[in-house]
Amino acid sequence: MKTFPMFLQMTGRRVVIVGGGEQAAQKTRLILKTEACVEICSATLDPELHDLERAGRITHHTGAITPGTFADTALVFIATGCPGTDMALHALAKLGGATVNVVDQPDLCDAITPSIVDRDPVVVAIGTEGTAPVLARQIKTKLEETLEPRLGDLAALAGRLRSAAAARLGPRARRDLWRWVFNDTPRQMFTGGSEREAAKLIKTAISTGEFGATTGGSVSIIGAGPGAKDLITLRGVQRLQEADVIYYDRLLDPEILELARRDAERIYVGKAPGCHSWPQEKITQTLVAAAKRGRRVVRLKCGDPGVFARSTEEMDALRACDIPVEIVPGVTAACAAAASAGMSLTERDEIDTVVLTTGHRRTGYRVPASINNIEPGMCVALYMAVGGADRIVASLTARHPDVPFDVSVVAKAQRKGQVVLKCALGNLKRTLEANDVVGEAMLFVRWPYGMSSHQGSDVRSLAAM
């Protein structure tokens, strides 16, 4: 980022705006939304600014402008409409030590005015570092449609009740309370115009501690997808933002963890094929122990939790202890890798069967049954099979010497350093070695219906033999 977004405290602070025309009026309207003291420096004022002066909402100065004019200010806006004058005034303001915004001259701006969605006290600021103001306005429009008009009133009510909630409820109960307020009945009532009823409901919940929240621990097993931040599901993001503690595998895009609640505890369990920093048994025991302490736990796994992720062992242990557990699915590696290769896992009249299998077990690499039993119309997607590629090639060559299988390799799918390779079956091992593909890769072996053998035999007849 070239700019850093930050909200400034404005109550009682000076904001100086130099200029008396429409540009200055625009900035004045904006700053008058705050509790700052607005001072206008200009020989004349347009009618709008003149009316604001008469109403006592701004202070008007007509005297000489010096560096002292800009001392002890929160912000300075220079908006005379004359580029040369603005540049000279910018120099004076900098001598006065001010943070300056010069209208329509981004090179002279210490601060850039964002597009604002105002649901006071909820304020959303959208900036593009001056590169695309039209895009910022489009985003603003979308947010204006998404955030209901009375949302700020609900937020303000929550702010007034925070002290009462802190006095009566513990940290976990408070988080559950506010999640309920903003996700459930109170927000719905506010949106529907029943503000008094919603306020009464929230106050009763604070007083009694009863608002439908669970007090025990729970575990969410979340699929983070292939690793890229933008491929985790919305439900997965929501659970991350609710978590007290997160146990995570190797996430090659560390930005995924930035989606979590800021004060959530993060624990790396470092599981990788053939090299586990934590044994599975220790991970399972830790999940159970954390949930028994009443914590909201997230177990974050790469890919999809239901595909070669050993989630069953964790779920069985949690259910045996009566701990609520849910699975939040993710994009599995086969789907991500196929997308990276620009291919579909199925294809009408060519591929109608997809098999997800693994080339690795606890005892080591092996040739899966689906490879030994492959037939026309099948796509076999192999997880964790790079180390056994030579065995797979040998098995297929021995059983189907005349079939020119369609072979693809995708390493680090959807992540930085992604590699997509296609090769003949006999060249698979050499291709892997030449491209330094050693671990994190999907192998695809496809036998389309329309593929003929080297001898010209019809593939369908081979399947029938």
DAGI-V352678 format. One record per run of one state. SS is the DSSP state (H for helix, E for strand, - for the rest). FROM is the first residue (numbers start at 1). LEN is the number of residues. Records with the same first field share a line. If there is no record, write none. Layout:
SS->FROM-LEN ; FROM-LEN
This chain:
-->1-13 ; 19-3 ; 32-5 ; 42-5 ; 55-4 ; 62-5 ; 71-4 ; 79-4 ; 96-4 ; 103-3 ; 109-6 ; 120-2 ; 127-6 ; 147-4 ; 169-2 ; 184-1 ; 192-3 ; 209-9 ; 224-1 ; 226-3 ; 232-2 ; 243-2 ; 249-5 ; 260-5 ; 269-11 ; 293-3 ; 302-1 ; 304-7 ; 321-3 ; 329-4 ; 341-6 ; 348-3 ; 352-1 ; 359-1 ; 362-2 ; 366-3 ; 373-5 ; 384-2 ; 400-3 ; 404-2 ; 412-7 ; 424-1 ; 435-6 ; 448-5 ; 454-5 ; 465-1
E->14-5 ; 37-5 ; 59-3 ; 75-4 ; 100-3 ; 115-5 ; 122-5 ; 218-6 ; 225-1 ; 245-4 ; 265-4 ; 296-6 ; 303-1 ; 324-5 ; 347-1 ; 351-1 ; 353-6 ; 360-2 ; 364-2 ; 378-6 ; 403-1 ; 406-6 ; 419-5 ; 441-7 ; 453-1
H->22-10 ; 47-8 ; 67-4 ; 83-13 ; 106-3 ; 133-14 ; 151-18 ; 171-13 ; 185-7 ; 195-14 ; 229-3 ; 234-9 ; 254-6 ; 280-13 ; 311-10 ; 333-8 ; 369-4 ; 386-14 ; 425-10 ; 459-6
